[in-house]
Amino acid sequence: MKKGCFIVAIVLLALALAGLGGGAWYASRLVGLREAPAVSHAHLVDADTRLIAVARPRQLLPFIEQHVLPLLDNVQAPAFLVSLIRKYATEALPNEIAVLGSLAPDEGAYRTRLFINERRFGPLVAQFTAEPARFANVIEVDYDLPVFAAPKRGVLTTERSFPLLRGLDNVVDQFWPPTAGDPFRVEDGRLFEAVFDNRTGDLLHLIGARARGLTLPEFFNEPTVENVIPRLLILLTEGRAALDLTPDQALEARVQVNGEESDSPLDANAAVRIGPAVLGQLGADIEARRVIDAQRLPDLVVAGAESFTFDMRFDNRANEFMTLLEDLGLFDSPEMQAANIKQQLEIFRLMTQASLSGKMTANGDLVVTWRVDSAPGNEGAVYIALGFLPFDSEVMPLIEEYLRYYGMTLRADPPTMEDGAAYLRKFTIGGFKQNVLNFLRK
């Protein structure tokens, strides 16, 4: 009898352990305790996806481990529990966070999707946000479905659509082709990068989708604007913004409009380097105050800017400049015709390229260079014609007053024909770095 009881006890214990193991396995799957595989946002990108923004938070892991995780050491809890929290806090940091946008004309909407390559706890997040009503006072987006979906481990997504402005598709069809080449993609390895492909007019649709409650005439405000806005936006075929973390913990940001594959006559780019002292100061603030002061952040970034450059170019070899001015209706008004502006600007047909570039100096001033190149043999004619334009008498005073309002000054050097240019002129904006936030805030 005793032997039989012993055998029964062993069986019950085995069943209990199996139940516990199965429960732990089920709980692990339910919560997402095990590490999920790495999944790229690329599997959600299709031919219609023309907005992609990707952040890779794990590149900030050294900063988080140095300044954020040590705050857990002050938590009143057993050491093993604190260690466990630090472990999961580190390992739960997503590999990728991406925002994808695409036009859905059949649905009359612009569709956006947020993708997170969760590493741990993805299923738990999906369950916790399964009832959108819980978050009505937290987020401004109305959800009819669960906020997050977790179709498989490593994938956490949420979607939101914005209704397109009715009738705007007719305007887009007049200026943009219905299809373009393969959409532009982001590069691998960056801390953050965003790319927007506007070769099919998606930017105008996106702007219209955000103009809620407006009719098409109200959106354009007046009939002439319906022609002006598309002709300006058609110049913007591609936009990119990127942010990289350097080995010395500096941040390097770059913005580009129209890359090498663009057939637009306009291209522009800007770059800024934020020294490592900024991340160091942010880390010190987190350690001392347990929070990042968002209002103080812009001042830290500007103060830490070690370099800033920009360059804008307009290729006029196909006489795009005068064609653009005519399309915009610049010469249509009686006032412009009376002033004979078109004849005065005919000289720009001899211009092959115009550029505006700038570089910030060590003391915070911004030196801007305006350069115009012309067809060979026409340099002198372009130089003289530009000299006759009322730039110094009418335009310069307006620019000076505008900059003075923001605390800056303007100094203009005389025009020259240096370096083979048809027209070359330099301007110095004094106090640029010290006052640029005045411009951005006002």
C-alpha positions as CSV (number, residue, x, y, z in Angstrom):
1,M,0.0,0.0,0.0
2,K,2.8,2.3,0.9
3,K,4.5,1.5,-2.3
4,G,1.4,2.3,-4.3
5,C,0.9,5.7,-2.5
6,F,4.5,6.5,-3.3
7,I,4.0,5.8,-7.0
8,V,0.8,7.9,-7.0
9,A,2.6,10.8,-5.3
10,I,5.4,10.6,-7.9
11,V,2.9,10.8,-10.8
12,L,1.1,13.7,-9.2
13,L,4.3,15.6,-8.7
14,A,5.3,14.9,-12.4
15,L,2.0,16.2,-13.6
16,A,2.2,19.3,-11.4
17,L,5.7,20.1,-12.7
18,A,4.5,19.5,-16.2
19,G,1.6,21.8,-15.6
20,L,3.9,24.5,-14.2
21,G,6.2,24.2,-17.1
22,G,3.4,24.4,-19.6
23,G,1.9,27.3,-17.7
24,A,5.3,29.1,-17.8
25,W,5.7,28.3,-21.5
26,Y,2.2,29.7,-22.2
27,A,2.8,32.7,-20.0
28,S,6.0,33.4,-21.8
29,R,4.2,33.3,-25.2
30,L,1.4,35.4,-23.8
31,V,3.6,38.1,-22.4
32,G,6.5,37.9,-24.9
33,L,9.1,37.1,-22.4
34,R,11.4,35.3,-24.8
35,E,13.5,37.4,-27.2
36,A,11.8,37.9,-30.6
37,P,13.7,37.6,-33.9
38,A,14.9,40.7,-35.7
39,V,12.4,41.8,-38.3
40,S,12.9,44.6,-40.7
41,H,10.3,47.2,-41.6
42,A,11.1,46.3,-45.3
43,H,8.6,43.4,-45.2
44,L,5.8,46.0,-44.9
45,V,7.0,48.2,-47.7
46,D,5.3,47.8,-51.1
47,A,5.3,49.7,-54.4
48,D,2.9,52.4,-53.0
49,T,4.9,53.1,-49.9
50,R,6.5,56.5,-50.6
51,L,7.0,57.8,-47.0
52,I,9.5,55.8,-44.8
53,A,10.9,57.0,-41.5
54,V,13.1,54.6,-39.5
55,A,14.7,55.0,-36.1
56,R,17.1,52.4,-34.6
57,P,17.0,53.0,-30.8
58,R,19.6,50.4,-30.0
59,Q,22.3,52.6,-31.3
60,L,21.6,54.8,-28.2
61,L,22.2,51.8,-25.9
62,P,25.6,53.0,-24.6
63,F,24.0,56.3,-23.6
64,I,21.0,54.6,-21.9
65,E,23.3,52.1,-20.0
66,Q,25.5,55.0,-18.8
67,H,22.9,57.6,-17.8
68,V,19.4,56.0,-17.6
69,L,19.8,52.5,-16.2
70,P,21.8,53.5,-13.1
71,L,18.7,55.3,-11.9
72,L,17.3,51.8,-11.1
73,D,20.0,51.4,-8.5
74,N,18.1,53.8,-6.3
75,V,14.9,51.7,-6.4
76,Q,14.1,50.1,-3.0
77,A,14.0,46.5,-4.2
78,P,16.0,43.3,-3.8
79,A,19.2,43.3,-5.8
80,F,18.2,40.3,-7.9
81,L,15.0,42.1,-8.9
82,V,16.8,45.3,-9.8
83,S,19.3,43.3,-11.9
84,L,16.4,41.5,-13.6
85,I,14.7,44.8,-14.5
86,R,17.9,46.3,-15.9
87,K,18.4,43.2,-18.0
88,Y,14.9,43.3,-19.5
89,A,14.9,47.1,-19.9
90,T,18.1,46.8,-22.0
91,E,17.0,43.8,-24.0
92,A,13.5,45.1,-24.6
93,L,14.8,48.2,-26.6
94,P,13.4,47.7,-30.1
95,N,15.7,47.2,-33.1
96,E,13.6,49.4,-35.3
97,I,10.8,51.8,-35.1
98,A,9.3,52.9,-38.5
99,V,6.5,55.0,-39.9
100,L,5.3,54.1,-43.3
101,G,2.9,56.1,-45.5
102,S,1.2,55.4,-48.8
103,L,-1.6,56.7,-50.9
104,A,-4.8,54.5,-51.0
105,P,-6.9,56.2,-53.8
106,D,-9.4,53.3,-53.8
107,E,-10.1,54.0,-50.2
108,G,-10.0,57.8,-50.6
109,A,-7.4,57.9,-47.8
110,Y,-3.7,58.4,-47.0
111,R,-2.7,55.4,-44.9
112,T,0.0,55.5,-42.3
113,R,1.4,52.6,-40.3
114,L,3.7,52.5,-37.2
115,F,5.9,49.4,-37.0
116,I,8.0,48.4,-34.0
117,N,10.4,45.4,-34.2
118,E,9.7,44.5,-30.5
119,R,12.3,42.3,-28.9
120,R,10.3,41.5,-25.7
121,F,6.8,42.1,-24.3
122,G,5.2,42.8,-27.7
123,P,2.2,40.5,-27.1
124,L,1.7,42.1,-23.7
125,V,1.6,45.6,-25.3
126,A,-1.0,44.3,-27.9
127,Q,-3.2,42.9,-25.1
128,F,-2.8,46.0,-22.9
129,T,-3.9,48.3,-25.8
130,A,-6.7,46.0,-27.0
131,E,-9.3,48.4,-25.7
132,P,-8.9,51.8,-27.4
133,A,-11.3,53.5,-25.0
134,R,-8.7,53.2,-22.2
135,F,-6.6,55.7,-24.1
136,A,-9.2,58.3,-25.2
137,N,-7.7,60.9,-22.8
138,V,-4.1,60.0,-23.8
139,I,-3.9,59.9,-27.5
140,E,-5.8,62.1,-30.0
141,V,-6.3,59.4,-32.6
142,D,-9.7,57.7,-32.8
143,Y,-9.3,53.9,-33.0
144,D,-12.1,51.5,-33.8
145,L,-9.8,48.5,-33.6
146,P,-7.1,47.5,-31.1
147,V,-4.4,50.2,-30.9
148,F,-1.6,47.7,-31.5
149,A,-1.6,44.4,-33.4
150,A,1.0,41.6,-32.9
151,P,0.6,39.2,-35.8
152,K,3.8,37.5,-35.0
153,R,6.7,37.8,-32.6
154,G,9.0,40.7,-33.6
155,V,6.1,42.7,-35.2
156,L,4.0,45.3,-33.5
157,T,2.0,47.5,-35.7
158,T,-0.7,50.2,-35.6
159,E,-2.5,51.9,-38.5
160,R,-4.3,55.1,-39.1
161,S,-5.8,56.5,-42.3
162,F,-6.6,60.2,-43.2
163,P,-9.3,61.0,-45.7
164,L,-8.1,62.6,-48.9
165,L,-9.3,66.1,-49.8
166,R,-12.2,65.6,-52.3
167,G,-11.3,66.8,-55.8
168,L,-7.6,67.2,-55.2
169,D,-6.8,64.1,-57.3
170,N,-7.9,66.0,-60.4
171,V,-5.3,68.7,-59.6
172,V,-2.6,66.1,-59.0
173,D,-3.4,64.3,-62.2
174,Q,-2.7,67.6,-64.1
175,F,0.9,67.9,-62.9
176,W,2.2,64.5,-61.9
177,P,2.3,61.1,-63.6
178,P,0.2,58.3,-62.2
179,T,3.2,56.1,-61.6
180,A,7.0,56.5,-61.2
181,G,10.0,54.2,-60.7
182,D,10.7,52.1,-57.7
183,P,10.1,54.2,-54.6
184,F,13.1,55.5,-52.8
185,R,14.3,53.6,-49.7
186,V,16.3,54.4,-46.6
187,E,19.8,53.3,-46.0
188,D,20.8,50.7,-43.4
189,G,22.7,51.5,-40.2
190,R,21.6,55.1,-39.5
191,L,20.3,56.2,-36.1
192,F,17.4,57.9,-37.9
193,E,16.4,58.4,-41.6
194,A,13.3,59.6,-43.3
195,V,12.6,59.7,-47.1
196,F,9.6,61.0,-49.0
197,D,9.1,60.2,-52.6
198,N,7.0,62.9,-54.3
199,R,7.3,61.8,-57.9
200,T,3.6,61.1,-58.1
201,G,2.4,64.1,-56.1
202,D,1.9,62.4,-52.8
203,L,3.0,65.5,-50.9
204,L,0.1,67.6,-52.1
205,H,-2.3,64.7,-51.2
206,L,-0.7,64.5,-47.7
207,I,-1.1,68.2,-47.1
208,G,-4.7,68.0,-48.3
209,A,-5.4,65.1,-46.1
210,R,-4.3,67.1,-43.1
211,A,-6.6,70.0,-44.0
212,R,-9.6,68.5,-42.3
213,G,-13.1,70.1,-43.0
214,L,-12.0,72.2,-45.9
215,T,-13.4,72.1,-49.4
216,L,-11.0,72.3,-52.4
217,P,-11.7,76.1,-53.0
218,E,-11.1,76.8,-49.3
219,F,-7.9,74.8,-49.4
220,F,-6.4,76.8,-52.2
221,N,-7.9,80.0,-51.0
222,E,-8.0,81.6,-54.4
223,P,-7.9,80.3,-58.0
224,T,-4.4,81.5,-58.8
225,V,-2.9,79.5,-55.9
226,E,-4.3,76.3,-57.4
227,N,-1.7,76.7,-60.2
228,V,1.1,78.1,-58.0
229,I,1.3,75.4,-55.3
230,P,1.5,72.4,-57.6
231,R,4.2,74.1,-59.8
232,L,6.3,74.7,-56.7
233,L,5.7,71.2,-55.2
234,I,6.6,69.5,-58.5
235,L,10.1,70.8,-58.0
236,L,10.4,68.6,-54.9
237,T,10.7,65.0,-56.1
238,E,12.5,63.6,-53.1
239,G,13.2,64.6,-49.5
240,R,15.6,63.0,-47.1
241,A,16.6,63.6,-43.5
242,A,19.2,61.6,-41.6
243,L,20.7,61.6,-38.2
244,D,23.9,59.6,-37.2
245,L,25.7,59.0,-34.0
246,T,29.4,59.2,-34.4
247,P,32.0,57.1,-32.4
248,D,32.8,60.2,-30.3
249,Q,29.1,60.6,-29.3
250,A,28.5,63.6,-31.6
251,L,25.3,63.9,-33.7
252,E,25.5,64.6,-37.4
253,A,22.3,65.6,-39.2
254,R,21.7,66.0,-42.9
255,V,18.7,67.2,-44.9
256,Q,18.5,66.7,-48.7
257,V,16.0,67.8,-51.3
258,N,16.3,65.9,-54.6
259,G,19.1,63.4,-54.9
260,E,21.2,62.2,-57.9
261,E,18.2,60.3,-59.4
262,S,16.0,63.4,-59.5
263,D,15.2,65.1,-62.8
264,S,14.2,68.3,-61.0
265,P,16.3,71.4,-61.8
266,L,16.5,72.1,-58.0
267,D,18.6,70.4,-55.4
268,A,19.5,71.4,-51.9
269,N,21.2,70.0,-48.8
270,A,22.1,71.1,-45.4
271,A,24.3,69.5,-42.7
272,V,24.9,70.2,-39.0
273,R,27.2,68.6,-36.4
274,I,26.2,68.7,-32.8
275,G,29.2,68.1,-30.5
276,P,29.4,65.3,-27.9
277,A,28.9,67.8,-25.1
278,V,25.2,67.9,-25.8
279,L,24.6,64.2,-25.1
280,G,26.9,64.5,-22.1
281,Q,24.8,67.4,-20.7
282,L,21.6,65.5,-21.4
283,G,23.0,62.5,-19.5
284,A,23.9,64.8,-16.6
285,D,20.4,66.3,-16.5
286,I,18.8,62.8,-16.5
287,E,21.0,61.7,-13.6
288,A,20.4,64.9,-11.6
289,R,16.7,65.6,-12.4
290,R,15.4,62.2,-13.6
291,V,13.9,63.9,-16.6
292,I,14.9,65.7,-19.9
293,D,13.8,69.3,-20.0
294,A,12.2,69.6,-23.5
295,Q,12.1,73.4,-23.4
296,R,15.9,73.6,-22.7
297,L,16.7,71.0,-25.4
298,P,16.7,73.4,-28.4
299,D,19.1,75.8,-26.6
300,L,21.5,72.9,-25.8
301,V,21.4,71.7,-29.4
302,V,22.1,75.2,-30.9
303,A,24.8,75.9,-28.4
304,G,26.4,72.6,-29.2
305,A,26.4,73.1,-33.0
306,E,30.0,72.9,-34.1
307,S,29.3,73.3,-37.8
308,F,26.5,74.2,-40.2
309,T,26.5,74.2,-44.0
310,F,23.9,74.4,-46.8
311,D,23.9,74.5,-50.5
312,M,21.0,75.2,-53.0
313,R,21.4,74.9,-56.8
314,F,19.1,75.6,-59.7
315,D,20.1,74.1,-63.1
316,N,19.0,76.4,-65.8
317,R,20.5,74.8,-68.9
318,A,17.0,74.1,-70.2
319,N,15.8,77.7,-69.4
320,E,13.8,76.2,-66.5
321,F,13.9,79.5,-64.5
322,M,12.0,81.7,-66.9
323,T,9.6,78.9,-67.7
324,L,8.9,78.5,-64.0
325,L,8.3,82.3,-63.5
326,E,5.9,82.3,-66.5
327,D,4.0,79.3,-65.2
328,L,3.7,81.0,-61.8
329,G,2.1,84.0,-63.4
330,L,4.8,86.4,-62.3
331,F,4.5,88.5,-65.5
332,D,0.7,88.4,-65.8
333,S,-0.3,91.3,-63.6
334,P,-0.6,94.8,-65.2
335,E,1.9,96.2,-62.7
336,M,4.6,93.7,-63.7
337,Q,3.9,94.3,-67.4
338,A,4.1,98.0,-66.9
339,A,7.4,97.6,-65.1
340,N,8.6,95.4,-68.0
341,I,9.9,92.9,-65.5
342,K,10.0,90.0,-68.1
343,Q,12.3,91.9,-70.4
344,Q,14.6,92.8,-67.4
345,L,14.8,89.1,-66.5
346,E,15.4,87.8,-70.0
347,I,19.1,87.8,-69.2
348,F,18.5,84.7,-67.1
349,R,18.1,82.7,-70.2
350,L,21.9,83.0,-70.4
351,M,22.3,81.6,-66.9
352,T,23.3,77.9,-66.8
353,Q,23.2,77.6,-63.0
354,A,22.6,79.6,-59.9
355,S,23.6,78.6,-56.4
356,L,23.3,79.8,-52.8
357,S,25.6,78.3,-50.2
358,G,26.4,79.0,-46.6
359,K,28.8,78.1,-43.9
360,M,28.8,79.0,-40.2
361,T,32.0,80.5,-38.9
362,A,33.6,79.8,-35.5
363,N,32.0,82.9,-33.9
364,G,28.5,82.0,-35.1
365,D,28.2,84.2,-38.1
366,L,26.8,82.7,-41.4
367,V,28.7,83.5,-44.6
368,V,26.4,83.1,-47.6
369,T,27.7,83.0,-51.2
370,W,25.5,83.7,-54.2
371,R,26.9,82.5,-57.5
372,V,25.6,82.6,-61.0
373,D,27.2,80.8,-63.9
374,S,26.5,81.5,-67.6
375,A,27.0,80.0,-71.0
376,P,30.6,80.6,-72.2
377,G,31.2,84.1,-73.5
378,N,28.2,85.6,-71.7
379,E,29.7,86.1,-68.3
380,G,30.0,89.9,-68.7
381,A,26.5,90.3,-70.0
382,V,25.0,88.4,-67.0
383,Y,27.2,90.4,-64.6
384,I,26.1,93.8,-66.0
385,A,22.4,92.8,-66.1
386,L,22.4,91.6,-62.5
387,G,24.1,94.8,-61.5
388,F,21.2,96.8,-63.0
389,L,18.6,94.9,-60.9
390,P,17.4,97.0,-58.0
391,F,18.7,94.5,-55.5
392,D,20.7,96.8,-53.3
393,S,18.1,99.6,-53.3
394,E,15.0,97.6,-52.8
395,V,15.7,94.0,-51.8
396,M,18.6,94.5,-49.4
397,P,16.8,96.9,-47.1
398,L,13.9,94.4,-46.7
399,I,16.3,91.6,-45.8
400,E,18.2,93.8,-43.4
401,E,14.9,94.7,-41.6
402,Y,13.8,91.1,-41.5
403,L,17.0,89.9,-40.0
404,R,17.2,92.8,-37.5
405,Y,13.8,91.7,-36.2
406,Y,15.3,88.4,-35.1
407,G,18.5,90.0,-33.7
408,M,20.8,89.5,-36.7
409,T,22.7,91.8,-38.9
410,L,23.6,91.8,-42.6
411,R,26.7,92.8,-44.4
412,A,27.0,92.6,-48.2
413,D,30.3,92.5,-50.2
414,P,30.5,94.0,-53.7
415,P,29.8,91.6,-56.6
416,T,32.8,90.1,-58.4
417,M,33.5,87.6,-61.2
418,E,36.0,85.5,-59.2
419,D,36.6,81.9,-60.0
420,G,35.1,82.1,-63.4
421,A,31.6,83.0,-62.2
422,A,29.4,85.4,-64.1
423,Y,28.3,86.9,-60.8
424,L,29.7,86.1,-57.3
425,R,28.7,87.9,-54.1
426,K,29.1,87.2,-50.4
427,F,26.9,88.2,-47.5
428,T,27.6,87.8,-43.8
429,I,24.7,87.3,-41.4
430,G,26.0,88.4,-38.0
431,G,24.8,86.6,-34.8
432,F,23.3,83.8,-36.8
433,K,24.0,81.0,-34.3
434,Q,23.1,83.2,-31.3
435,N,19.7,84.2,-32.7
436,V,18.6,81.4,-34.9
437,L,16.2,80.2,-32.2
438,N,14.5,83.6,-32.3
439,F,13.6,82.9,-35.9
440,L,12.4,79.4,-35.3
441,R,10.3,80.3,-32.3
442,K,8.7,83.4,-33.7
